[in-house]
């Protein structure tokens, strides 16, 4: 959460000059995910016949943001659409300016990952997906 361009823009004291993840917000996401995983395991113990799967997208996103060059990304902290700072949803539309090559950006708008980012997330989740389908 702390690495979303919109969150950086809205919570950083100097977002136009110094962009980076807001670690206090990212740590909240990590804590939440740990609690969610634990709670889902608890639910599994009494939800007989129900398949519950926890898929962690935080770790692959964190790896992409921490090591963007490993994934051939050039831009991590702004989105491709508009200014890349706050646009999302209807503010990012067919009349909005977009970057020349979205595949160089982690985020398409200030909240949503690009297609290439989703591809890397899918690849990281593929073993979990395959296991669910197999069983």
N, C-alpha and C positions, 0 to 999 in steps of 0.2 A: 504494500500500500504506500509506503513512504517513497517509492521510486516512480510513482505515476506522475507524468508531467504536470497534470492539473494540481495534484497534491503539493508538489514542489512549488508551483507558482503561488498557490493560495496560503502556504504555511511558511515559506522561506522568507527571511527578512530582506533578502536582496536577490530575488529570483531571476531578474533580468541580467545580472552580472555573474552570479555564482550559483550554478545549478548542481545539485547533487541530492542523493537520497536523504530523506528525513529519517534517521535511524530510530528515533523513539517510536515513530509510527510503524516502521518495519518490524520492530521487536514485538509490537502488539499483535501483528499478523502471525508471527512465529508462535507466540504464546497461544493465540486462538487456535491455530492449526494443531498444536500439540494436544490441547484440551479436546478439540473435536475428534481427533483420532482416538484418544482414550475413551471418550464417551461412546463412539461408534463401536469400539470393541466391547464395551459393557452391554450395549444394545444387542450385539450379536449373540451374547450368551443366553438371552431369553427370547429372541425373535426367531424361533424355529422355522426353518423352511424359507427364510428370507435371506437374500444375498445382499450384503452391504459391503461396498468397496470404497475405500478412501483413496483418492487420487490426488497427490500433492503436486500442484503446479507452481507453488512458491519456490521450491528448490531449483527447478530448471530456469525459472525467470530470474532468480537471484544469480545463478551461474552465468546467464546471458548478460545481465547487467554488470556483473563483476568482471567478466572477461569478454567484452564485446568483440574484440579482434579475433578471438577463437571462432566466432560465428560469422565473421565478415560484416559486422555492423560498424557503421561510422558514427551514428548518433543514438544516444541512449536517453537523454534527459529532456528531449523535446519531441513532439509528434511531427509527422510529415504534413498534416493538413493545417492550413492557415498559419498562424504564428507558431503553432505547436505547443503553446502554453496553456490554453484554456478550452479550445474548441473541442466539442464532442457532440454527438447526436445531430440535431438539426443545425447546429452552428458549423458543422463540417458537412457540406452539401455539394452538389454538382457545380455550384458557382464559386466555391472556395478554392483558393490557390493551393496546390499540393507540391510537394518536393518532386524533383526530377526522377529519383529512383527510390521508391518506398522500401525496397529490399535492403537498403543501407540503414534503415531506421528500426528500432525495437518497437516503437509505438506508431500507429497510423494517425490517431488523433491523441488527445491528451489523456485518454483512459485505455483505449483498446489497442492490443498488440497488432502488428502487421501480419500479413499472411505468412511471411517467412518465419516470424517469431512463433506463430501458432504451429507451424510445421515442426520446429524444434521441440516445442512442448509436447506435441503428439508423439514424436520419436522417443522422448524420454518416458512417456506414459505407455508406450506400445507393449512392453512386457506385461504390465498390469492389465491392459485391455485384452491381450491375447489370453492371459490366464482366466479372465472372466468368461470370455467366449468359449474357451476350451472346456471349462467346467460347466 
